[in-house]
Amino acid sequence: MTDSAPFERTLVTSALPYANGHIHLGHIAGAYLPADIYVRYKRLKGEKVLYVGGSDEYGVPITLTALKEGVSPREVIDRYHAANADAFRRLGISYDIYGRTSWDLHVDTTQAFFRKLHDGGYVHAEEMELWYSEQSDRYLPDRYVKGTCPKCGYTDANGDECESCGAQYAPQALVEPRANIPGDDSRPILRKSRHWFLDLPRFADRLRAYLDGHPEWRDNARGIAYSWVNDLRARCITRDTDWGVPIPLDDPEAAAKRIYVWFDAPIGYVTNTRQWGIDVCGDASAWELWWKDPTTRMVHFIGKDNVPFHAVIFPAMLMGQEDYILADQVPANEYLNVFNRATGQAEKGSKSRGNMISVRWALEQFPADVIRYYLCAIAPESKDSAFDWDDFMHRYNGELCDVVGNFVHRSLTMTMKNFDGRVPEAPVFDAEDQAMLDAIPAQVDAVAEALEGFRFRQALERFIDLGRKANVYFDAKQPWVTRKTDLERTGTTLHVCCQVVKALCHAMIPFLPDGASTLSRILGVDLPQGGPDGGPDGWNAAKAPLPAGSPLGTPEVLFPKLDRDRIAELAEAHLRGEAF
Ligand SMILES: [Zn+2]
C-alpha cells in the first residue's frame, strides 16, 4: 500500500513483552514510547486510532523462572503482568487495552488461526529428534538444555541458539549438552517426537510481493525481512510442554504438546482487540473492522529482534487466514545500549551484567516526562544509541528546561505581572512579530511531517526548534526593557509569545503529556482526547490564535531542572547494579 491508499483508521500495536521480568528503558525506547507518541499525535489530530498491547505469558522463559523459584507459571505471569501494566501506565503509555495471552479468549483466537492454516494445508507434522532427560522424564525444549555452541565454543549456549555469537542451529548440533532444570544437569539423550510445522516456503512469493510493496520501510526491517524470505524453511510451531495453548487436533500425540509461544504471541494482538471490543464497545464483532477492513492501516512498533516475526512469519500466518489485512508499516528500532562510565564504553543491557535500568526504578527517581524526553531524544531509530547519565542531564536541562520550559515560564510570568493575567492586546504587528507568528504553523507542520514519517527524534528536535526561535524573538524584543517605556509594545510582544506557548502546549502532547496537561490548564485551552472513534482536530488547533483578553492561570515550572549531585549519585547506584 502507498500513501494513496484510502485509510480511515489506524491500528497500532507494540510488541508484547514477556511477563517474566520488569520492563526496562531499552524496551521503552524500542517499541513503546515511539508507538505512544504516534498514537497520542493521531488522537489529538482527531483520527480514529486504536492502540493494542499486552503481556506475552507463554514460553520457556516463564516456565523456567517458575521452576527456579518453586512457584507456578501462573504466579510468575500474574506478578509481572501487574507490574508491567503499572509501569506502562505511570510512564503514560496510553494503551486502549493491555491484555494477556493467558486469557481464555486467546485459546479461541489462536486455535482458530492454527485450524485455518492446518485446513489450508500450511501445517504438517514431522518426526524430529529432540533432547530428552531420562532423569526428569521430559523433553528439553529451547533453554531447558544448555551446552557448547557448535559455532563459537561458548559453553553456556541454549538448545537452539547461542547468546554469545547469535548462531541458530538444530538441537542435535549442540555440543556437550546438559539438562538445565533445577536439580537436573544430567546428560540428555536424543529421542523422537512428532511436531507440527508451518510451511513458510509456500508463502514465499506472496511475502516477497508484500515486501516489494513497501520500499518506504526502514532499511533494517527490509534487510532482515528479505534475508528471511530468501531462505524460508518450515518452522516448528509446537513444543513438548503443558504451558501454552492446546493444539486443536484430534491426535493423541498433540495432547501432550502445546502451540509454541512465537506462534501465539502476535495473535495476542487479535485477542486483545477482540477483548477491547467486548469490554468497551459491548460488541463481540467490533474487532473485525480493525483487522479485516482494507481501509484500516496496521502499524507494528517493534525492536529489531522482532522483525522476522512481524514482517515475515505473522504476515504469512495472516495470509493463511485469507481475510485479514497486513501491516502497512513495521517501525523497528535498533538497540538502546548503556554507557558504562567506568569503562568509557557503550555496552549491551543484560541481566547478568546488572546494567539495565528498569522502568519502575526510573519512575521512582524522575517524573515520566523527563524519561520520555530523553528516550525520544536519543531514540535508536537508525543505529544503536546509549543511555548516558551526563548526556541525560545535559539534554534534559539544556534543551527542554532551558529552551522550552524557560520560554514558557518567562512569557507567562511577565504577562501575569504586567497584564493582569490576560493575553494582552496587539494592535499592530511589526515584521519580527509577523515572522514569529508565521513560524508557528510552519514548525507545527514540520513536527507533524516527522511524526507521520516515524522520525520521532526529528519531530522532537523540531518541537524544541520552535522554542529556540521563540527565545531568539523574546531576547530581541526585550519586553523586560520595553515595559518601562512602551507598554503597548510590550503587550504585543507578549501577545505573540502567548501564541507560541499555546502552540508548544499542543505540540508537546505526544511527547510530554504531563507537561501538556499542566500547561493547557494554565492556558485554559481544551485538548481533545480523541480515540478509536476519532474527534475534533486538536493538532491543527495549535495554529489557531489565543484571543486577546483570554485569562491565564498561575504559571508553574513545567520541567524542573535535574540536580548534578543527585544525577551523580544515581549514576553510581546504576554502576552498582541497583537500577533494576
Ligand atoms: Zn556461539
Boltz pocket constraint, residues with backbone or C-beta under 6 A from the ligand:
constraints:
  - pocket:
      binder: B
      contacts: [[A, 149], [A, 150], [A, 151], [A, 152], [A, 153], [A, 154], [A, 157], [A, 162], [A, 163], [A, 164], [A, 165], [A, 166], [A, 167]]
      max_distance: 6.0
